[in-house]
Amino acid sequence: MRCHVMDFMLSPEQDDFRQTIQQFVTELSPLAKVRQAVTTAPGYDIDLWSRMSRELGLPSLLVPEEYGGAAATMIEAAVAIEELGRGIVPCPLFATVALGVAPILIAASQEQKRELLPEIAAGARTVTTAINEPGCVDGFGAVAMRAATNGDAVTLSGTKIHVIDGHSADTLLVLALPPGDSAEPALYLVDGNAVGLTRTRVETLDITRPLATLTFDAVSAVPLAGAHGVAPIRRALDVAKTLLAAEMVGGTEGAMTMSVEYAKVRHQFNRPIGSFQAIKHRCAEMAIELDSARAVTLYAAHLAAEESADLAKAAPIAVATAAAGFDFTASWNVQIHGGIGFTWEHDAHLYYRRAKADRVLLGSVREQWLEVADRIGL
């Protein structure tokens, strides 16, 4: 990996953007409202998503200006998703931007971009990508779904599991093998309301991130023009991993802040428990985990903004580092809260559940490090 000298300090404009989102989340999506939102059919507050799109323009961040977007960089996208991660905000932004906009920008035709991106930028269309299949170990090596042709029409049959926001997304990008004997996967566009498509939301550990099982029965599909072969798909997934790492950095800071604030006000033996070495050392270790994860995530975001080939190595490092740090911090957040922290009803468990789920969302920590080893030739 080449040596990059980067300034990880946010510009005044980027810091203002961060503070604006943080204030928005604090005022409009406190954890009490998060718990209400996850019980709705889509799994998020539709009105909040509308305001997020209209007032903050978050779905438009990575969309070029020619398609009605903000033409921001991966730095701004990472900042936005980090702040939403800090508040565990349930919304379709991660799926739409990381698993929708990124592959569309990388592999769609100009006609497909003109059709999809303006509505995505306006918050009127949500998108996600369906990769995993039952029994899947490797997202690419275990793909069994193969597209079929009937004249000029292309159809998909089979099952996809663990699809983020799959029950509600307006458009699906489905990973499948092309017709014929090719072993190189491709991405196919599928309408969320297509005939033959059955979408079932499934109960998971993380109540703030809806996952779905999708069953395809000769569902009409359109190939994403340039998404044939592993290279463009891996590139899009590296962008998604970088943004997932940013979200976990935000979650780490949210859990750490909850721990520190509680340690200041909870007293034992006439002293705040934060004055005891066993507690203060854990909080200090949380800060170390946070700084490490943020540094490597910002590095990956800068590489993505530069369209550097080194993102292939930095993205799995970022997501593995952030996942380990988030898991450590969320777990100790429960411990520091003591008995009340062990109850499912306590807000510490929103972070704990998200941290455990994120560890395997785009591949386990072990798989990320094996991927790094493979990409550097070990």
N, C-alpha and C positions, 0 to 999 in steps of 0.2 A: 504494500500500500504506500503510495507516494505521501511525502510529508506536506501537509497543508497548514499554512499559518493563517488562522482565522480569528476574527474579533467576535466573540460570542455575546458581547453587550448589545442589547436591543437599542435601536435608534430611538430618539425622542418620539417619533411618530409611531413606531412599533410599540413602545411602552404605553403610549396613550391608548392605542388600540387594545392592548392587553387589559388596561385598567377599565376601559369601557365595557369589555366583555365581562370582567370580574364583577363590576357593579350590576350589570344586567342579570347575571346569574344569582348574585346575592339577593337582589330585590324580587326577582320574578320566579326563581326556582330554588327556594330553600328546601332542605331535605324533607320537610313535611309535605311539600307539594310534589316532590319526587315520588314519594310513596303513593300519593293519589294518582299520579300520571301513569304509573306502571300497571294499574288495575284497569285501565281503559283498553278498548279493543286494539288500537294500534300500538299500545305500550308506551305512548308519549303524549304530551299535551299538544294538540294540533294548533291551538291558538298561540302557544309559545313558539312553536316552529314557524308559524306565519310571521310573528313579530321578529324572530331571529333572522328570517330571510329578508323581510321588508326593511327593518331598521338597522340591522348590522350587516346585511349582505353576505352572510357566512357561506351559503351554498355557492356563491359566485367567485369565491376567492381564487381558485385555480383556473377559472374559465377565462380565456382570452377576451379582450375587449370587443373583438369583431363578432363575438357570439353573445354580447351583453354582459360579460363578466367584469370582474375587478382587476384581472390580470396581476394578481398578487403573486408572491413567490411562496415556496414551501416554508419559508421562515414564518410568514404571517399565518399560513395554514396551521403550522405546528403550534404557534402561540394561541390561536383560537381554540384548537382542539385540546390543548393543555388546560385552558381555563374551564372548558366544559367538563374535562376529566376531574378537575379539582372539586367541582360540585356534583359529580356523578349525575350529570344531566341526561336523562333519557331522551334521545332525539335521533333522527336518521342522518345526522351530519356525517358521522364517521363512515357509514356505509356508502352514502351518496358521493362524498368527496374522495375517500380513499379507495373504495372498491367500485366506484362508478366513473367519476370524472377522470381519474388517473388512466385507467385502461382505454377510455374513449379518446383521450388526447393522444395516447401513444399509438393506438391501432385503428381508430375509426376512419372511414373515408370522409371527405369534405361534406358530402351530402348527409351522411349520418351525423356529423358534428352539427351541421346547421339545423337538423331536425331535433336533436336531443339537448344540446348545451344551453340554448336560450331559456328553455323551460326549467332546466336544472338550476341555472343561475338565478332565476326568479323564485325558486323554491316551489315551483308548481309540479315538478317531477322528481320523485325519489328513485334511487337506483341502488342495486346491490349486485354482488357476484356470487354465483353458486358453484362451488368447487368440489367439496367433499361428497363422497358416496359411502353407503354402508360397507363396512369392512375396510375403509380407506386408511392406509398408513402413510403413503406419500401422495400429496395432492395431485401430482402429475403421473407418477408411476402406476397408480391404482385406478385411473380413470377408465371406466368400462362403458359409460354412455357413448354411443356412436350415432351421429346424425345419419338420417336416411333421406333419400331423394325420391320424389314421385313427380316425374316431369321436371318442371322448374322449381317446384316447391321443396323446401327442406323441413324436416320434422325431427323432433327429439322425443325419445321414450326412455324411461328409467326413473331413478330416484336420486335426489340430492338432499343431504342432511346438514344440520348446523349452519343454515343460511342466515346471516345477520339481517334482520328486518325483512326476511323473505316472505313473511305473511302479509306485508303491507306495501312493499316497494312497487312503484308503478312500472318499472322496467327492470328486467333481470338480464344479467350477463352470465351465460351458462357455459361452463367448461365442458367440452365434449370432443371426442375424436371425429374427424371429418368422414364423410362417406368414403367407402373403399377400404384399403388396407393400411393407410397411413397410421403410424404410431405417434405422430406429432399432434398435440392437442390444439384446439382452436376455441375461440369465444363466439357465442351466438347470442343475438338479441332476441329476447322473448317478452311479449307484452304480459304484464302482471295479471291481466284478466283474460288471457288466451283460453280458447276452448281446449279442453283436455288437460288443463293444469289444475292440480289440487294442492292447496297450500294449507298447512296445518301448523299453527303455533305450538311449540312444545315447552313444557315446564323445565326450567334449568336452574342451576344454582344462583346465577346472577339475574335477579328479577328486573334489573334496570337495562338489560340488553336482550331484547327478544330474538330468539332463534326459531327457525321453522324447518319443517320437512316438506320438500316439494316433490310431487309425483307427476311425471310427464307421460301422457298417453297420446302419442302422435301429435305433439304440440308444434304448431307452426313457428319457425325460427328463421332468423336472417343472420348470415355470417357477419361478424365484425371484420371489416375489410382487411385490416393488416394484422389481425391477432391469430396468426397461424404459426405454430412452432413455440418452443419453450421460451426463447429469448424475450419477446415483447411481453409475454405474460409474467415472467419472472421480474422484469423491470417494473411492471405495474404493481406486483406484490411487494417489491422492495419499497416503493413509495407508501403502500399501505402499512407496511411494518414500521416505517419511520413515523407515520402519524399515530399508529397504535402506541409506539414508545412515548410519543409526546403526551398522549392521553394518560398513560400510566404515570408519567412524571407528575402531571397534575393531580392524579389520585394519590400519589405518594405524599405530595405536599399537603393535600387536604387531610389525609389520615394523620400526618405528623402534627399539623396544626391542632387537630382535635385532641391528640395526646398531650401536647404541651399545655394547652389551655386547661384541660382537666387536671393535669399535674400541679397547676398553680393554685387551684381552688379546693382540691380535695385534701383534707387534713387528716393526719394520723399522728398520735403522740404530740399534739399541739404544734405540728409543723406541716407545711405543704408537702405532699409526697414527692414533689419534684426536687426537694432538697436532699432526698436520699440517693445514695450513689447508684443503687440498682436501677432507679428510674432515670436519673439524669444521664447515665451512660447509655441507656437504651435510646433516649431522645437524641443524644449526640450522634449515635450510630445511624439513626434515621436521617439526620441531616447529611451525614457522609454519603449514605445511599442515594439521597436525593440529588446532591451535587454531582455525583458520579454519573447517574442516569441522565441528568439534564445536559451535562457536557457532551456525552457521546451522542445523545439525541440531536442536539443542536449541530454537531458535526455532520451527522447524517443528513439533516435538513439542508445544511449549506451545500453538501455534495449534490443533493437532489436538485436544489435551485440552480446549480452549475451544470446539471446534466452530466455529472462525472461518472465514469465507469466504476470508480471506487465505491459508489453507493452499494454495489453488489456485496461488498464485504462489510461496510459500515452498518447497513440496515439490520442484518441479523444480530450484529453485536449490540446495537442500540436496543432492540426489542428484548434480547436476552438479559441485558443489564437492567433495563427498566422493570422487567417482569420480576426479577429476583429482588430488586429493591422495594417494589410495591408490595410484594408478598411479605417480605420481612416487616415493613412498616405497618401494614394493615393487621398482621398477626399480633405484633406487639401493642398496637392500639387497643385491641381487645383485652390483652393482658393488663395493660396499665389502667384500664377502666374497672378492673376487678370483677366482682360478681355480676354487676349490672351489665358489664361488657359482654358477658357470655350469653345474654338473652338475645334471641333472634330479633326481638323488637327494637333493640338499640341500634342507633344509626351507625355505630362502628361496624356493624355487619354489612351495611351497604358497601363499604370499602373492602371489607374482607371477602365478600362474595365476588365483587368485581375483580379483585386481585387474583383470586384462585381461578376464575374463569379466563382472565386475560393471559395467564401463564400458558394456555394451550390454544388460544383463539386462532392464531395463525401459525401454529406449530409450537411444540413444547420448547422449553429452554434448552434441553439437551439437543433437540433437533436443530435449533438455531446455531449452537456451537459446532455441531457436525457440519452444518452448511457452510459456516465460516472456514472450517478446516478444508472442506472440499474446494471452496472457491480460491483459497490461497495455495492449493496444490499439495496439501498434506495427505 
